Amino acid sequence: MYASIGDRLVVKGHVVGEPDRDAEILEVHGTDGQPPYLVRWADDGHEGLLFPGSDVTIEHFPAHPTPPSSDH
């Protein structure tokens, strides 16, 4: 598993009807993007260190979005 600061981590619900949880990755403590990750949970703003399991996916986002072109 590989992640960067700013990526989104999603934990799938474990039982039927349980919602997924997502968090923003604030810090990467492993080498080369490996866990553990310091995350901020979207639902309650809690921050904590996470060692993700097999129920976790990472959504990668560009580190520096390219601004729109101003060609006129």
N, C-alpha and C positions, 0 to 999 in steps of 0.2 A: 504494500500500500504506500502511495506517495501523495503528498499534499504540500501546498504552499500557503503562506499567510494570505488570508482573504478568500480561500476556497470555502465551499459549503460542504458540511458533513451531514449526511442523512442517516438516521437510525430507523429501520423499519419496525413497525408495531409487531409485538410478539404474539398477540392473540387477535382473533377476529374482532373488529370494531375499535381496536386500539389505534390511535393516530400515529403517524410517523412523527419523529422529532428531528429538528434540524438545528445546526449551530454553525457559527462563523469560526473559522480557524484563526486565532489571534497570534499564536506562537507555535513553531515546530521545534520540538526538543530532541528529536532523533537526528541521526546523520542522513544526509541526502533525502530529506523530506519524509523520513520514516517517523512513526509514532515514538513517544506519546505527543499529543497535541493539547495546547491550552485552547479551550473553546468557550464561546459565549452562546448559550442556548437562546433561541429566538422566542420561545414561549414565555420565559420568566426572567431572562437577562442574567441568569446565574452563570458564573465562570468557574471552570474546573479543568483539571488535567484528565485526559481521556486516552485510554489504551483501547482502540476500536477492535471489535470482534467481527465475525463474518457477516453480521447483519447490517454492516455499515457500508455506505457508498460515499464516494467523494465526487463533488461536482467542481471541476476546475474552471477558473476564470482567468483571463489574461491579467498579468501583473500591472501592466500600464496600457489601458485602452487607448487606441489611436483616436485622436479627436477627428470629428468630421471635416472633410475637405471644404475649404472656403473658395472653391473655384467658381468664379462668376462669369 
